[in-house]
Amino acid sequence: MKLLKRILRGIVVAFFASTILSVVALRFIPVVFTPLMFIRCYQQVKEGRELLLSHRWVSLDRMSEYMPVAVIASEDANFMKHHGFDFKAIEHAAKRNMTHPEKRKLGASTISQQTAKNVFLWPGRSWLRKGLEVYFTALIELMWSKERIMEVYLNSIETGEGIYGVEAIANENWGLHAEQLSKSQCALIAVTLPNPRKFSSKHPSAYVQKRQKRILHEMNYVKKFGAETGK
């Protein structure tokens, strides 16, 4: 029994030490590969499809000033105000999902939560993964600035089939760099993020274009995202 306790204690200590060190390291080091990238590559090989992986890391100051504004307007309006979790949005989503179960489930994941999931975890809806997401979200909110969270998010988010990050999608779609993206293009990318393999920013459907107009309108109410907005 004592041996088992020592082993369990060692596992717990190793887990916390390794995860905290990883979060500290990635505060400074570019995220060049994520679990989702590995999973998508495995799926492509398993299904006999061409291996597609396009990802180029760029710093936040080399992205269009409209890109952070677009994802805040589209994904997380209270990004600068919350500490990783938007409890009002969670409450709203829960009430809406209970009162309208026939409709598509409404989510309430913040940009911080999505960043934690993209960088440290795998896709899924299990309680284990959700619990780890809460843990890693709290860690990055504690150890990273809002700028760093946004920078990692915009570099690691899936933006198309085999495409990850804003720089890669800007190049694949329009032959541009992330810093050259227009306000309209940034809104178009942001619209597709909930399901970038279904919704195309290169060949937008009528639904995507309608959502793009809505996001462009919402962007007018989001303050410019810059160094002065961080912690």
N, C-alpha and C positions, 0 to 999 in steps of 0.2 A: 504493500500500500504506500509506504514512504517513497519507494522508488518511482511508483506511478505518479505521485504528487510532484516529485522532482522533475520528472519528464514533462508533465503538463505545465509546470511553472516555467521550465526552460522553453517550451513551445510558445507560451504566451509572451515571455520576455523577448524571444527572437522575433515574433510577429510585430510587436510594437516597435522594437528597435529598427527592424528592416523597413517598415512602412514609414516611420518618421524620417529616417535617413533618406529614403527615396523622395519624399515630399520636399525635404530641404534641398536635396541635390537638384531637383527639377525646378526649383525656384530660379536657378541660374543656367541650367543646361537645356538646350533645345530638345524638344520631344521629337525624335526622328522616327519612332515606330510605336504603334499602340497595339493592344490586344485585338481590337477590331480589325486592323489591317491584316494581322496574321490570320484571323478567322476568315475574312473575305478571300484571302489568297488560297487558303485551304479549300474553301468551298468551290472556287474557280477550278482548281486542279482536280478535285473530286468529281466535278460535273463535266470535266473534259473541255472546259472553256479556256479561251486565251487568258493568260495571266496579265492582269491589269493592276498597276500600282503607280499612281502619280502623286507625289507629295514633295513640296518644297517649303522649307521653313523660312519665314521672313519675320523680322521684328515688327512690333506694332507700329512703330513710326515709319515703316515702309509700306503701310497699307493706306488705302483711301480713308480719309477722315469720316466718310459716310458709313464705312463698314460696321464699326462698333455701334453706331447710332441705329443702323438698320436692324441688327440682331437684338438690341435692347427693345426696340419698338415691336419687333415680331415675337421674341421669345421670352423676354423678362423685363417688363417695364420698371420694376423696382430693384433692378440689379445693384444700383449704387446705394440703396437704402437698407437692404436686408443683409444678414450675416450668413448667407448660404441657403436659407429656406424662407420662402414667401408664404407665411401661414395663412394670410388672407386668401391667397390664390388657392392654397390647398383646401381650405374650407369651402370656397366657392365651387371648386371642382367636385368635391365630395357631395355637396348638396345637389349640384346639377346632375351628376351621375346617378344619384339615388332617385331623383324625381323624374328623370328622363332616361331610363335604362335602355330604351330602344335606340337611342342615338349613340354615335361614336363616343367612346370614353374620352373625357376631357382630362388632360394631364396638367400638372402644375410644377414640373421640374424647372428649376432655375438654371441659369447659365453655369453657376458654380457646380450644381449637381451633375449637369451634363458633362462638364469638364472632368470631374472626378470619375464619372463612369467611363468616359472615352479613354482616359489616360491610364487608369489603374485597374479597370474591371472589364467585364464581358457583357454582351447584351443578354437580357433576360428579365423575368419578373419574379424570381424566387425571393423569399424573405431573407435568405442569406445575402444575396447580391444587394438587395435594398438596404440591409443593415450595414454592409460594407460601404455602400454609397454614402450613407449618412456619416459614417466615420471619416471617410476620405474628404468629404465636403467640408466637415468641420476643420480638418487638418489644413486644407489649402486656404480656407478663409482665415485661419489663424496665422499661417506662415507666409502666405503670398499676398501681394497687393492686388487690388481690383484690376490694375493694368496687367499684371502678370496672368491672372486668371483669364482675362479677355484675350490676351496674346496667345496663350496655350489653347484656348477654346477655338479661336479663329484659325489656328494652324493644324489642329487635330480633328476637327469636325469632318464627318463624311459629307462631301458635297456633290457626289455623283458616283456612277459605277466605277469603282477602282480609283476614285479621286478624293483626296483629302486635303483640306485647307484652302484658304482663300487664294493664295498665290497659284496653286495648281489649277483651280477651276477658272481663274481669270485667264490663264494661259491656254487651257484646253478649249474654252468657249470662244474667246475673243482675241487671242494672241497678245494679251496685255499682261502687265505686272499688276500686282494687287494695289499698288499706289496709284495706278492709272484708272481704276474703276470709277465710273460715274455714280451719282446718287441713285439713278434708276437701276443700274446693274447691281449695285449693292442690295437694293430692296428685292430684286429678283432672286438673288442668291439666298437671302434671308428667308424668303417665302418657301423655298424648297427644302429647308433644313429638317423639318419634321420627318420627311421621307424622300431624300434626294435620289433614290433609285426609282421612285415612282414619278416624282415631279421634276421636270427638266428645266434648268435655267437657260439652257442653250436653245431649246425649242419649247417655249412655254405654252401651255394649253390656255384656253379661255379662262379657266378657273384660276390658274397661276397668275395670269395678267390682272384679273380682278383683285386678287389678294395683293398683288404688287401695288396697285393704286391705293389700296387701304393702308399698306405699310408706309408708302410715300407720304400719305397724309399724317399718319401717326408720328413719323420722324420729325415733323415740324414742332412737336411738343417735347422732344428729347434733347437735353442739353448736349453740346459738343463734348465728346469723350476725350480727355487729355490727361496729362500728368498731374494737373492741378486738382483732378477729381479723386485721386487715390487716397489711401490711408495715410 
